[in-house]
Amino acid sequence: MHVAHDEPAIETRTVEANGLTFAYLTAGEGPTVMLLHGFPDNAWSWEHQFGPLVDAGYRVVAPFQRGYAPTEVPADGRYDFTTLGRDLIALVRELGGGEPCFAVGHDIGALQLQAAVGESPETFRRPVFVAVNHSATAGGVALVPRLAHRSFHIWLLAHESINDAVAANDDMALIDYLWDLWSPGGSDHSEHLARVKKTLSSEGSLKAAVSVYPNFVPTETTGITPAMIAPIEVPAMLIYGSGDVLPPALTEGEEQFHPGGLRREAIDAAVHWPHRERPELVNEILLDWLGAEPSSSTT
């Protein structure tokens, strides 16, 4: 059933957190729900979630990740997962009203959320991971050819000397390709892709966006942080598209990494962006998960 929502007035604001000036979209009042985008994307990825969450009595905050314009490009060039997790912890401290925060992360944003929950579980309530399994299962991707093929961009963009040139080539053709690869057949995402490319066309932003990928390859200075493979002690939810390859393939045994409890939701007719591909269903699931009464305890 289609439910109409008045479009909220979404504002763009800035805040200092973890040594950077972050830009973020926000609307509404009430308990904070932090929405974290991945790659190749930006904070507007969550545009279909703002109305229902605001109507339900939540304050919605969607940051632009470090280096994604108009967020500042960090002078120190750090994009490791420990730093991304601490970005989120600092954002919650600054914007969460002093209370544990609801958070929903997609793609790289989900990995950022894992790092933050692993380091500071008391900062979060009922985290939601979209299209990404617990990082303790990540090694399985490289062992199965069809999974490695579906996530080929990780290995390609892990090459720091060429990753920004590869991503920039031919009007960011790689970004178009990834959206086509990870979306249902016939999907039209041209309008949002234009916004994403505008974000990444700002000086330094494309290099910032791809600089997380060397951290997928373990070395003395890179790799998955220990906080990301720690058990998640708070109740959590995993949402993924039924047409996506990675979460269904890796989700067997996922519960062992979620002693706080794990709810799974597979979204039919969706692939990698279920919150955009099936927004009404995902919004219904999110609202049920967060709680019918925002003021009630959901932990």
Backbone as JSON, one array per atom type, in Angstrom:
{
  "sequence": "MHVAHDEPAIETRTVEANGLTFAYLTAGEGPTVMLLHGFPDNAWSWEHQFGPLVDAGYRVVAPFQRGYAPTEVPADGRYDFTTLGRDLIALVRELGGGEPCFAVGHDIGALQLQAAVGESPETFRRPVFVAVNHSATAGGVALVPRLAHRSFHIWLLAHESINDAVAANDDMALIDYLWDLWSPGGSDHSEHLARVKKTLSSEGSLKAAVSVYPNFVPTETTGITPAMIAPIEVPAMLIYGSGDVLPPALTEGEEQFHPGGLRREAIDAAVHWPHRERPELVNEILLDWLGAEPSSSTT",
  "N": [[0.85, -1.2, 0.0], [0.6, 2.18, -0.88], [1.86, 4.85, 0.94], [1.41, 8.18, 1.53], [3.7, 10.82, 2.14], [4.45, 13.97, 3.49], [6.96, 15.94, 2.07], [9.83, 16.53, 3.89], [11.52, 19.53, 5.01], [14.66, 19.52, 4.07], [17.72, 20.31, 5.36], [21.06, 21.5, 4.74], [23.82, 21.31, 6.73], [26.78, 22.04, 8.73], [29.36, 20.54, 10.77], [31.92, 20.25, 13.25], [33.95, 17.48, 13.66], [35.96, 14.9, 14.83], [38.27, 16.23, 13.98], [37.64, 17.26, 11.47], [35.64, 19.22, 9.16], [32.45, 18.37, 8.7], [29.87, 18.06, 6.32], [26.33, 17.73, 6.39], [23.08, 16.35, 5.77], [19.92, 17.16, 7.13], [16.83, 16.76, 8.94], [13.78, 17.12, 10.79], [12.74, 16.32, 14.22], [13.55, 14.82, 17.36], [14.56, 11.52, 18.55], [17.78, 10.72, 17.28], [18.52, 9.47, 14.06], [21.1, 8.19, 12.34], [22.23, 8.16, 9.05], [24.21, 6.49, 6.78], [26.13, 6.73, 3.98], [27.54, 4.86, 1.16], [29.93, 3.87, -1.35], [29.72, 3.98, -4.91], [28.43, 6.97, -4.06], [26.36, 9.37, -2.28], [25.21, 11.53, 0.41], [22.58, 12.0, -0.32], [21.59, 9.61, -1.07], [19.79, 8.63, 0.73], [17.38, 9.92, 0.42], [14.73, 8.99, 0.18], [14.13, 8.02, 2.64], [13.91, 10.06, 4.46], [11.34, 11.44, 4.71], [9.39, 9.46, 5.79], [10.75, 8.75, 8.22], [11.01, 11.2, 9.55], [8.28, 11.87, 9.79], [7.56, 9.91, 11.59], [8.63, 10.79, 13.92], [11.39, 11.14, 14.27], [14.69, 12.54, 14.29], [16.6, 13.05, 11.5], [19.82, 12.45, 10.28], [22.16, 12.7, 7.79], [25.29, 12.27, 6.94], [27.81, 13.55, 4.69], [30.43, 11.54, 3.73], [33.89, 11.5, 4.92], [35.83, 13.65, 2.99], [34.04, 13.6, 0.84], [32.57, 15.96, -1.06], [30.2, 18.35, 0.18], [31.83, 17.95, 2.47], [34.9, 18.3, 4.23], [38.1, 17.62, 2.71], [40.43, 15.52, 4.12], [43.53, 16.63, 5.39], [45.47, 14.91, 6.3], [45.13, 12.61, 4.86], [43.92, 10.22, 5.71], [42.06, 7.29, 5.56], [41.45, 4.93, 6.69], [39.67, 2.2, 8.3], [39.48, 2.39, 11.06], [39.7, 5.15, 11.47], [37.45, 6.03, 10.0], [35.43, 4.85, 11.55], [35.79, 6.27, 13.92], [35.18, 8.81, 13.03], [32.4, 8.55, 12.84], [31.66, 7.97, 15.51], [32.42, 10.4, 16.68], [30.69, 12.13, 15.3], [28.22, 11.27, 16.28], [28.53, 12.01, 18.96], [28.57, 14.79, 18.68], [26.13, 15.36, 17.41], [24.14, 13.71, 18.33], [22.67, 14.33, 20.57], [23.53, 13.55, 23.09], [22.69, 10.98, 23.68], [22.58, 7.38, 23.16], [22.69, 6.41, 19.75], [20.55, 5.73, 16.97], [21.53, 4.05, 13.99], [22.08, 3.62, 10.52], [23.78, 1.94, 8.06], [25.06, 1.8, 4.78], [26.84, -0.23, 2.46], [30.11, 0.98, 2.19], [29.48, 2.66, 4.27], [28.21, 0.9, 6.0], [30.34, -0.7, 6.8], [31.85, 1.23, 8.09], [30.09, 1.71, 10.21], [30.2, -0.79, 11.48], [32.87, -0.71, 12.41], [32.68, 1.42, 14.2], [30.71, 0.56, 16.05], [32.02, -1.67, 17.04], [34.15, -0.5, 18.4], [32.93, 1.29, 20.16], [30.39, 0.31, 21.52], [28.43, 1.23, 23.26], [27.59, 3.61, 22.24], [25.64, 3.29, 20.36], [22.35, 2.33, 19.21], [20.61, -0.47, 18.26], [21.84, -1.04, 15.56], [21.81, -0.93, 11.95], [22.69, -2.74, 9.14], [23.24, -2.46, 5.74], [23.35, -4.32, 2.88], [25.84, -5.38, 3.41], [27.79, -7.82, 4.96], [28.84, -9.04, 8.25], [32.18, -8.18, 9.01], [33.9, -10.21, 9.72], [33.35, -12.27, 8.04], [34.47, -11.57, 5.66], [36.68, -12.63, 4.31], [35.74, -14.72, 2.79], [34.92, -13.73, 0.36], [37.05, -13.51, -1.48], [37.57, -16.15, -1.99], [35.68, -17.36, -3.54], [34.99, -17.49, -6.88], [32.76, -16.21, -8.26], [31.87, -14.4, -6.39], [34.12, -12.81, -6.0], [34.29, -11.73, -8.55], [31.96, -10.19, -8.65], [32.59, -8.24, -6.86], [34.72, -6.92, -7.96], [35.67, -4.32, -8.09], [36.81, -3.71, -5.65], [39.34, -4.93, -5.61], [40.47, -3.67, -7.81], [40.4, -0.89, -7.15], [41.97, -0.92, -4.96], [44.55, -0.42, -5.66], [46.57, 2.03, -5.03], [48.05, 3.84, -6.54], [46.77, 4.18, -8.96], [44.03, 4.32, -8.58], [42.32, 6.63, -8.47], [42.56, 7.66, -11.05], [41.52, 5.57, -12.58], [38.87, 5.57, -11.65], [38.05, 8.1, -12.48], [38.14, 8.09, -15.24], [36.76, 8.62, -18.5], [34.43, 10.23, -17.92], [33.81, 9.24, -15.36], [33.09, 6.53, -15.84], [33.29, 4.06, -14.59], [31.73, 4.34, -12.31], [29.14, 4.59, -13.36], [29.0, 2.01, -14.42], [29.14, 0.36, -12.13], [26.74, 1.04, -10.82], [24.91, 0.12, -12.7], [25.55, -2.61, -12.67], [24.86, -3.34, -10.1], [22.15, -2.91, -9.75], [18.57, -3.45, -10.21], [17.48, -4.81, -13.37], [16.86, -2.49, -15.95], [16.56, -0.28, -14.33], [16.34, 3.21, -13.67], [18.63, 5.38, -12.76], [19.73, 7.78, -13.29], [19.36, 10.48, -12.5], [20.09, 10.59, -9.78], [22.7, 9.65, -10.01], [23.91, 11.76, -11.36], [24.03, 13.65, -9.32], [25.77, 12.32, -7.58], [28.12, 12.23, -9.12], [28.62, 14.95, -9.32], [29.24, 15.54, -6.65], [31.62, 14.02, -6.42], [33.22, 15.25, -8.26], [34.26, 17.5, -7.15], [37.23, 19.15, -6.03], [39.64, 16.87, -5.01], [37.78, 15.07, -3.97], [37.09, 12.67, -5.34], [39.45, 11.15, -5.19], [39.54, 10.92, -2.42], [37.25, 9.36, -2.0], [37.88, 6.87, -3.17], [40.04, 6.13, -1.73], [39.63, 4.58, 0.48], [39.75, 1.96, -0.32], [42.36, 0.64, -0.55], [42.56, -0.21, 2.05], [41.23, -2.56, 2.28], [42.97, -4.54, 1.73], [45.15, -6.44, 3.5], [48.03, -5.13, 5.06], [51.06, -4.02, 6.67], [50.17, -1.56, 7.46], [47.55, -1.29, 6.65], [44.2, -2.67, 6.35], [41.43, -4.66, 7.66], [40.13, -3.39, 10.59], [40.62, -4.5, 14.02], [38.34, -3.92, 15.56], [36.27, -4.25, 13.77], [35.9, -6.93, 13.38], [35.09, -7.78, 15.76], [32.67, -9.32, 17.96], [29.27, -8.27, 17.72], [27.55, -6.78, 20.16], [25.1, -5.66, 20.6], [21.58, -5.57, 19.7], [21.03, -6.11, 16.24], [20.42, -5.46, 12.72], [20.36, -6.89, 9.46], [19.97, -5.89, 6.2], [19.3, -6.74, 2.88], [19.3, -6.89, -0.73], [17.43, -9.31, -2.53], [18.46, -9.99, -4.96], [21.12, -9.44, -4.75], [24.51, -10.57, -4.62], [26.53, -10.94, -2.66], [25.72, -10.67, 0.27], [23.72, -12.83, 0.67], [25.3, -15.08, 0.06], [27.29, -15.07, 1.96], [26.07, -15.11, 4.39], [25.54, -17.35, 5.93], [25.92, -18.66, 9.1], [26.22, -16.18, 10.18], [25.06, -15.34, 12.54], [26.72, -16.05, 14.68], [28.47, -13.97, 15.0], [26.95, -12.05, 16.08], [26.11, -11.82, 18.94], [24.36, -10.23, 20.32], [22.01, -10.49, 19.01], [20.44, -10.94, 15.83], [18.56, -9.72, 13.18], [17.36, -10.57, 9.98], [16.63, -9.28, 6.77], [15.58, -9.9, 3.64], [15.16, -8.27, 0.64], [12.9, -8.45, -1.86], [13.15, -8.1, -5.43], [15.2, -6.28, -5.43], [18.62, -5.17, -5.43], [21.61, -4.03, -4.8], [21.07, -1.57, -3.64], [18.78, -1.49, -1.73], [17.34, 0.38, -0.2], [16.82, 2.39, -1.96], [15.77, 1.09, -4.15], [13.52, -0.36, -3.28], [12.01, 1.49, -1.56], [9.64, 1.95, 0.04], [9.04, -0.5, 1.28], [11.45, -1.0, 2.65], [11.47, 1.23, 4.35], [9.25, 0.68, 5.95], [10.16, -1.61, 7.28], [12.38, -0.54, 8.62], [11.14, 1.33, 10.34], [9.61, -0.36, 11.94], [11.68, -1.75, 13.16], [13.11, 0.26, 14.54], [11.23, 1.09, 16.33], [7.85, 1.57, 17.3], [7.16, 3.7, 18.94], [9.14, 6.37, 19.2], [10.19, 7.37, 21.6], [10.28, 5.26, 23.31], [12.08, 2.58, 24.96], [14.34, 0.79, 22.96], [16.28, -0.99, 23.18]],
  "CA": [[0.0, 0.0, 0.0], [1.36, 3.42, -0.93], [1.56, 5.81, 2.0], [1.93, 9.49, 1.17], [4.39, 11.57, 3.17], [4.88, 15.31, 3.13], [8.41, 16.02, 1.97], [10.35, 17.43, 4.92], [12.51, 20.52, 4.59], [15.98, 18.97, 4.37], [18.74, 21.35, 5.41], [22.47, 21.13, 4.73], [24.55, 22.0, 7.8], [28.14, 21.55, 8.96], [29.75, 20.31, 12.16], [33.29, 19.8, 13.45], [33.98, 16.17, 14.3], [37.19, 14.14, 14.58], [39.25, 17.08, 13.31], [37.19, 17.65, 10.13], [34.34, 19.85, 8.99], [31.54, 17.49, 7.97], [28.56, 18.52, 5.87], [25.32, 16.7, 6.57], [21.68, 16.67, 5.54], [19.15, 16.88, 8.34], [15.43, 17.19, 9.03], [13.0, 16.51, 11.86], [13.1, 16.43, 15.63], [13.35, 13.58, 18.1], [15.76, 10.69, 18.6], [18.56, 10.83, 16.04], [18.83, 8.32, 13.21], [22.22, 8.53, 11.47], [22.18, 7.39, 7.81], [25.59, 6.53, 6.33], [26.21, 6.28, 2.59], [28.73, 4.15, 0.73], [30.54, 4.26, -2.62], [29.81, 5.4, -5.26], [27.15, 7.5, -3.59], [26.5, 10.51, -1.37], [24.2, 11.54, 1.47], [21.24, 12.01, -0.91], [21.15, 8.22, -1.24], [18.74, 8.34, 1.71], [16.3, 10.89, 0.27], [13.42, 8.36, 0.34], [13.93, 7.66, 4.05], [13.71, 11.25, 5.3], [9.94, 11.72, 5.01], [8.8, 8.52, 6.75], [11.39, 8.81, 9.53], [10.62, 12.48, 10.18], [6.87, 11.75, 10.17], [7.46, 9.01, 12.74], [9.13, 11.45, 15.12], [12.83, 11.04, 14.39], [15.58, 13.5, 13.66], [17.42, 12.31, 10.55], [21.11, 13.06, 9.96], [22.87, 11.93, 6.76], [26.54, 12.97, 6.65], [28.69, 13.26, 3.57], [31.61, 10.93, 4.3], [35.11, 12.32, 4.86], [36.33, 13.91, 1.64], [32.95, 13.75, -0.13], [32.09, 17.33, -1.02], [30.99, 19.47, 0.7], [32.68, 17.64, 3.62], [36.32, 18.62, 4.02], [39.08, 16.58, 2.36], [41.39, 15.54, 5.23], [44.91, 16.92, 5.02], [46.35, 13.78, 6.64], [44.92, 11.52, 3.9], [43.58, 8.97, 6.39], [40.77, 6.72, 5.19], [41.37, 3.59, 7.26], [38.38, 1.96, 8.93], [39.5, 2.93, 12.43], [39.4, 6.57, 11.37], [36.05, 6.18, 9.6], [34.61, 4.55, 12.71], [35.89, 7.38, 14.88], [34.36, 9.89, 12.47], [31.0, 8.32, 13.2], [31.53, 8.14, 16.96], [32.47, 11.84, 16.94], [29.46, 12.74, 14.79], [27.15, 10.97, 17.24], [28.74, 12.86, 20.14], [28.23, 16.17, 18.36], [24.79, 15.54, 16.86], [23.21, 12.73, 18.84], [21.94, 14.8, 21.74], [24.02, 12.92, 24.31], [22.08, 9.68, 23.87], [22.92, 6.39, 22.14], [22.1, 6.83, 18.49], [20.22, 4.79, 15.92], [22.36, 4.28, 12.81], [21.88, 2.72, 9.38], [24.9, 2.11, 7.15], [25.03, 1.05, 3.51], [28.09, -0.39, 1.74], [31.21, 1.47, 3.04], [28.87, 3.19, 5.49], [27.96, -0.23, 6.9], [31.63, -1.07, 7.38], [32.14, 2.29, 9.05], [29.25, 1.46, 11.37], [30.78, -1.94, 12.19], [34.06, -0.26, 13.13], [32.27, 2.29, 15.31], [30.04, -0.25, 17.06], [33.03, -2.51, 17.66], [34.97, 0.3, 19.31], [32.13, 2.01, 21.16], [29.02, -0.21, 21.4], [27.49, 2.01, 24.08], [27.21, 4.81, 21.49], [24.65, 2.97, 19.33], [21.15, 1.55, 19.47], [20.0, -1.25, 17.18], [22.42, -0.68, 14.26], [21.29, -1.6, 10.75], [23.7, -2.87, 8.1], [22.56, -2.66, 4.47], [24.11, -4.89, 1.76], [27.19, -5.75, 3.85], [27.84, -8.76, 6.06], [29.85, -8.8, 9.27], [33.5, -8.22, 8.39], [34.57, -11.48, 10.0], [33.09, -13.17, 6.91], [34.93, -10.93, 4.42], [37.65, -13.44, 3.6], [35.07, -15.62, 1.88], [34.71, -13.12, -0.95], [38.16, -13.81, -2.37], [37.7, -17.58, -2.21], [34.64, -17.83, -4.46], [35.17, -16.66, -8.08], [31.64, -15.35, -8.63], [31.82, -13.3, -5.43], [35.24, -11.93, -6.32], [33.94, -11.01, -9.77], [30.92, -9.2, -8.34], [33.22, -7.17, -6.07], [36.01, -6.68, -8.61], [36.13, -2.94, -7.87], [37.64, -3.66, -4.44], [40.72, -5.26, -5.98], [40.93, -2.65, -8.75], [40.61, 0.39, -6.48], [42.98, -1.07, -3.9], [45.85, 0.04, -6.19], [46.53, 3.44, -4.67], [48.7, 4.68, -7.54], [45.94, 4.37, -10.15], [42.59, 4.2, -8.32], [41.54, 7.81, -8.82], [42.54, 7.77, -12.51], [40.58, 4.56, -13.05], [37.51, 6.0, -11.32], [37.73, 9.34, -13.18], [38.21, 7.92, -16.68], [35.56, 8.63, -19.34], [33.31, 10.79, -17.14], [33.51, 8.31, -14.26], [32.36, 5.4, -16.41], [33.26, 2.98, -13.6], [30.61, 4.57, -11.41], [27.95, 4.17, -14.12], [29.01, 0.55, -14.56], [28.81, -0.26, -10.85], [25.31, 1.22, -10.57], [24.19, -0.8, -13.58], [25.83, -3.96, -12.22], [24.27, -3.6, -8.78], [20.76, -2.45, -9.72], [17.68, -4.3, -11.0], [17.46, -4.5, -14.79], [15.95, -1.44, -16.39], [16.46, 0.82, -13.37], [16.82, 4.52, -14.1], [19.21, 6.08, -11.62], [20.55, 8.84, -13.88], [19.26, 11.73, -11.75], [20.92, 10.5, -8.58], [24.09, 9.52, -10.43], [24.41, 13.1, -11.68], [24.39, 14.27, -8.03], [26.96, 11.65, -7.07], [29.28, 12.69, -9.89], [28.89, 16.33, -8.93], [29.96, 15.45, -5.38], [32.96, 13.47, -6.59], [33.97, 16.13, -9.14], [34.91, 18.53, -6.36], [38.67, 18.89, -5.92], [40.07, 15.94, -3.97], [36.73, 14.19, -3.45], [37.14, 11.33, -5.93], [40.58, 10.45, -4.56], [39.12, 10.6, -1.05], [36.25, 8.28, -2.03], [38.48, 5.58, -3.51], [41.2, 5.86, -0.87], [39.3, 3.56, 1.48], [39.88, 0.59, -0.83], [43.59, -0.03, -0.14], [42.4, -0.76, 3.4], [40.68, -3.91, 2.2], [44.09, -5.47, 1.52], [45.96, -6.35, 4.72], [49.47, -4.91, 5.06], [51.45, -3.55, 8.0], [49.49, -0.3, 7.78], [46.15, -1.29, 6.2], [43.46, -3.89, 6.62], [40.24, -4.59, 8.48], [40.49, -3.12, 11.98], [40.1, -5.5, 14.96], [36.99, -3.57, 16.02], [35.28, -4.66, 12.78], [35.64, -8.37, 13.48], [34.61, -8.07, 17.11], [31.25, -9.63, 18.03], [28.38, -7.13, 17.94], [26.86, -7.15, 21.39], [23.78, -5.03, 20.66], [20.7, -6.07, 18.64], [21.36, -5.53, 14.93], [19.65, -5.96, 11.59], [20.99, -6.94, 8.15], [19.04, -5.76, 5.08], [19.97, -6.88, 1.59], [18.45, -7.22, -1.85], [17.44, -10.74, -2.86], [19.26, -10.15, -6.15], [22.53, -9.19, -4.47], [25.25, -11.82, -4.54], [27.42, -11.1, -1.51], [25.14, -11.02, 1.57], [23.16, -14.18, 0.8], [26.33, -16.11, -0.01], [28.16, -15.03, 3.14], [25.3, -14.91, 5.61], [25.48, -18.56, 6.73], [26.74, -18.54, 10.3], [26.36, -14.76, 10.56], [24.59, -15.11, 13.92], [27.79, -16.22, 15.67], [29.13, -12.68, 15.18], [25.94, -11.14, 16.6], [25.54, -12.36, 20.19], [23.27, -9.36, 20.76], [20.82, -10.81, 18.22], [20.47, -10.47, 14.45], [17.38, -9.87, 12.32], [17.7, -10.48, 8.57], [15.53, -8.94, 5.87], [15.9, -9.96, 2.22], [14.2, -7.43, -0.07], [12.67, -8.93, -3.21], [13.23, -7.13, -6.53], [16.23, -5.3, -5.11], [19.97, -5.71, -5.51], [22.58, -3.49, -3.85], [20.55, -0.35, -3.01], [17.37, -1.74, -1.43], [16.68, 1.57, 0.35], [16.39, 3.19, -3.1], [15.05, 0.23, -5.09], [12.23, -0.7, -2.67], [12.03, 2.36, -0.37], [8.49, 1.85, 0.93], [9.19, -1.7, 2.09], [12.58, -0.8, 3.57], [11.05, 2.19, 5.38], [8.36, -0.04, 6.87], [11.01, -2.48, 8.09], [13.17, 0.32, 9.51], [10.29, 1.9, 11.4], [9.29, -1.46, 12.86], [12.89, -2.07, 13.91], [13.45, 1.35, 15.45], [10.22, 1.11, 17.39], [6.67, 2.37, 16.95], [7.22, 4.93, 19.73], [10.55, 6.73, 19.28], [10.63, 7.66, 22.96], [10.36, 4.04, 24.09], [13.36, 1.89, 24.91], [14.4, -0.22, 21.92], [17.42, -1.85, 23.42]],
  "C": [[0.88, 1.24, 0.0], [0.9, 4.35, 0.18], [2.22, 7.13, 1.64], [2.58, 10.15, 2.38], [4.68, 12.96, 2.65], [6.41, 15.33, 3.1], [8.93, 16.99, 3.03], [11.33, 18.43, 4.31], [13.89, 20.01, 5.02], [17.0, 20.1, 4.28], [20.13, 20.74, 5.29], [23.18, 21.97, 5.78], [25.96, 21.44, 7.88], [28.4, 21.4, 10.45], [31.21, 19.88, 12.19], [33.27, 18.48, 14.21], [35.26, 15.44, 13.88], [38.19, 14.93, 13.74], [38.88, 17.53, 11.92], [35.89, 18.43, 10.2], [33.49, 18.95, 8.1], [30.3, 18.26, 7.55], [27.56, 17.38, 6.07], [23.94, 17.25, 6.22], [20.91, 16.34, 6.81], [17.73, 17.42, 8.23], [14.81, 16.51, 10.24], [13.53, 16.77, 13.25], [12.78, 15.12, 16.32], [14.64, 12.81, 18.2], [16.47, 10.69, 17.25], [18.73, 9.47, 15.37], [19.92, 8.77, 12.23], [22.2, 7.6, 10.26], [23.52, 7.58, 7.08], [25.71, 5.93, 4.92], [27.52, 5.56, 2.31], [29.31, 4.73, -0.54], [29.95, 3.4, -3.73], [28.47, 6.07, -5.01], [27.41, 8.8, -2.85], [25.31, 10.51, -0.42], [22.77, 11.54, 0.92], [20.74, 10.61, -1.23], [19.91, 7.92, -0.41], [17.52, 9.25, 1.55], [14.92, 10.28, 0.5], [13.14, 7.95, 1.78], [13.58, 8.87, 4.91], [12.25, 11.43, 5.69], [9.33, 10.77, 6.02], [9.43, 8.59, 8.13], [11.03, 10.09, 10.27], [9.17, 12.41, 10.64], [6.68, 10.89, 11.41], [8.07, 9.59, 14.0], [10.62, 11.34, 15.35], [13.51, 12.26, 13.79], [16.54, 12.71, 12.78], [18.68, 13.11, 10.24], [21.82, 12.15, 8.95], [24.14, 12.69, 6.39], [27.1, 12.62, 5.27], [30.0, 12.74, 4.16], [32.86, 11.8, 4.13], [35.62, 12.4, 3.42], [35.27, 14.05, 0.58], [32.39, 15.16, -0.02], [30.59, 17.38, -0.69], [31.73, 19.2, 2.02], [34.14, 17.9, 3.24], [37.13, 17.39, 3.61], [40.17, 16.61, 3.42], [42.82, 15.74, 4.74], [45.82, 15.72, 5.29], [46.15, 12.57, 5.74], [44.53, 10.2, 4.54], [42.15, 8.53, 6.03], [40.64, 5.29, 5.69], [40.07, 3.44, 8.04], [38.35, 2.41, 10.39], [39.13, 4.4, 12.41], [37.95, 6.81, 10.96], [35.11, 5.9, 10.78], [34.63, 5.68, 13.72], [35.23, 8.64, 14.36], [32.92, 9.75, 12.95], [30.78, 8.5, 14.7], [31.53, 9.62, 17.31], [31.22, 12.55, 16.45], [28.29, 12.48, 15.74], [27.31, 11.84, 18.48], [28.28, 14.29, 19.88], [26.76, 16.37, 18.02], [23.73, 14.64, 17.48], [22.46, 13.12, 20.1], [22.34, 14.12, 23.03], [23.45, 11.56, 24.61], [22.65, 8.68, 22.86], [22.08, 6.62, 20.88], [21.7, 5.63, 17.64], [21.11, 5.09, 14.7], [22.09, 3.19, 11.78], [23.01, 2.98, 8.4], [24.76, 1.23, 5.93], [26.43, 0.97, 2.93], [29.25, 0.07, 2.64], [30.66, 2.05, 4.33], [28.54, 2.1, 6.49], [29.25, -0.7, 7.55], [32.09, -0.03, 8.4], [31.36, 2.07, 10.35], [29.76, 0.26, 12.17], [31.99, -1.52, 13.02], [33.69, 0.57, 14.35], [31.59, 1.49, 16.42], [31.05, -1.14, 17.78], [33.87, -1.77, 18.67], [34.16, 0.9, 20.43], [30.67, 1.55, 21.11], [27.99, 0.6, 22.19], [26.97, 3.25, 23.35], [26.01, 4.57, 20.58], [23.5, 2.13, 19.86], [20.74, 0.84, 18.19], [20.55, -0.9, 15.79], [21.86, -1.54, 13.13], [22.37, -1.57, 9.68], [23.0, -3.25, 6.79], [23.58, -3.13, 3.42], [25.52, -5.31, 2.12], [27.09, -6.69, 5.04], [28.83, -8.32, 7.13], [31.23, -9.03, 8.67], [34.28, -9.49, 8.69], [34.35, -12.5, 8.88], [33.76, -12.71, 5.63], [35.9, -11.8, 3.63], [37.02, -14.39, 2.6], [34.88, -15.06, 0.49], [35.8, -13.53, -1.93], [38.24, -15.28, -2.75], [36.71, -18.13, -3.23], [34.66, -16.94, -5.71], [34.0, -15.72, -8.38], [31.47, -14.19, -7.65], [32.93, -12.3, -5.7], [34.94, -11.1, -7.57], [32.94, -9.9, -9.47], [31.49, -8.01, -7.56], [34.59, -6.81, -6.63], [36.57, -5.3, -8.32], [37.01, -2.82, -6.63], [39.09, -3.88, -4.81], [41.3, -4.2, -6.92], [41.29, -1.35, -8.02], [41.57, 0.3, -5.3], [44.36, -0.61, -4.34], [45.91, 1.57, -6.07], [47.09, 4.34, -5.77], [47.81, 4.98, -8.74], [44.45, 4.51, -9.85], [41.79, 5.43, -8.71], [41.48, 8.01, -10.34], [41.55, 6.78, -13.11], [39.14, 5.02, -12.82], [37.1, 7.23, -12.12], [37.56, 9.15, -14.68], [36.83, 7.94, -17.35], [34.32, 9.05, -18.55], [32.83, 9.81, -16.08], [32.68, 7.12, -14.74], [32.28, 4.22, -15.44], [32.06, 3.11, -12.68], [29.29, 4.19, -12.1], [27.86, 2.65, -14.17], [28.62, -0.13, -13.26], [27.33, -0.11, -10.53], [24.48, 0.29, -11.45], [24.35, -2.25, -13.1], [25.04, -4.32, -10.97], [22.83, -3.15, -8.65], [19.89, -3.42, -10.5], [17.7, -3.87, -12.46], [16.45, -3.42, -15.13], [15.81, -0.27, -15.44], [17.01, 2.11, -13.96], [17.32, 5.27, -12.87], [20.03, 7.28, -12.08], [20.52, 10.13, -13.06], [20.14, 11.7, -10.51], [22.4, 10.39, -8.95], [24.7, 10.87, -10.78], [24.81, 13.83, -10.39], [25.66, 13.65, -7.47], [28.2, 12.14, -7.8], [29.62, 14.14, -9.57], [29.66, 16.37, -7.61], [31.41, 15.05, -5.61], [33.81, 14.29, -7.55], [34.65, 17.26, -8.4], [36.36, 18.15, -6.11], [38.99, 17.98, -4.73], [39.05, 14.91, -3.57], [36.79, 12.78, -4.05], [38.29, 10.52, -5.34], [40.22, 10.06, -3.14], [38.19, 9.39, -1.05], [36.89, 6.93, -2.28], [39.62, 5.2, -2.56], [40.89, 4.91, 0.28], [39.7, 2.17, 0.99], [41.23, -0.06, -0.58], [43.5, -0.67, 1.24], [41.69, -2.11, 3.43], [41.77, -4.97, 2.09], [45.02, -5.38, 2.71], [47.44, -6.15, 4.43], [49.84, -4.5, 6.48], [50.67, -2.31, 8.43], [48.02, -0.27, 7.37], [45.5, -2.61, 6.59], [42.22, -3.62, 7.45], [40.66, -4.42, 9.94], [39.93, -4.2, 12.91], [38.69, -5.2, 15.45], [35.92, -4.09, 15.06], [34.99, -6.15, 12.83], [35.24, -8.78, 14.9], [33.13, -8.44, 17.07], [30.43, -8.38, 18.33], [27.42, -7.5, 19.06], [25.48, -6.54, 21.51], [22.9, -5.61, 19.55], [20.96, -5.35, 17.33], [20.48, -6.15, 13.87], [20.49, -5.87, 10.32], [19.89, -6.89, 7.09], [19.82, -5.93, 3.79], [18.95, -7.23, 0.52], [18.55, -8.69, -2.19], [18.27, -11.01, -4.11], [20.73, -9.85, -5.96], [23.24, -10.52, -4.28], [25.93, -12.0, -3.19], [26.7, -11.46, -0.2], [24.52, -12.4, 1.65], [24.23, -15.26, 0.84], [27.14, -16.2, 1.27], [27.4, -15.09, 4.45], [25.16, -16.17, 6.46], [26.44, -18.44, 7.92], [26.92, -17.12, 10.79], [25.99, -14.54, 12.03], [25.7, -15.24, 14.95], [28.54, -14.92, 15.94], [28.18, -11.63, 15.76], [25.33, -11.73, 17.88], [24.43, -11.49, 20.75], [21.97, -9.61, 20.02], [20.89, -10.19, 16.83], [19.13, -10.75, 13.77], [17.83, -9.7, 10.88], [16.45, -10.12, 7.78], [16.04, -8.94, 4.44], [14.79, -9.23, 1.45], [14.07, -7.92, -1.51], [12.74, -7.78, -4.22], [14.19, -5.99, -6.22], [17.58, -5.98, -5.22], [20.82, -5.03, -4.44], [22.08, -2.25, -3.11], [19.08, -0.56, -2.61], [16.64, -0.52, -0.89], [16.26, 2.54, -0.75], [15.51, 2.38, -4.05], [13.66, -0.14, -4.58], [12.04, 0.16, -1.4], [10.85, 2.17, 0.57], [8.61, 0.63, 1.84], [10.33, -1.53, 3.1], [12.2, 0.18, 4.68], [10.14, 1.52, 6.41], [9.18, -0.92, 7.81], [11.82, -1.65, 9.08], [12.33, 0.85, 10.66], [9.89, 0.83, 12.41], [10.48, -1.76, 13.76], [13.22, -0.98, 14.94], [12.45, 1.47, 16.58], [9.07, 2.02, 17.04], [6.66, 3.68, 17.69], [8.69, 5.31, 19.88], [11.06, 6.97, 20.68], [10.78, 6.4, 23.81], [11.73, 3.4, 23.97], [13.31, 0.8, 23.85], [15.61, -1.1, 22.07], [17.05, -2.94, 24.39]]
}
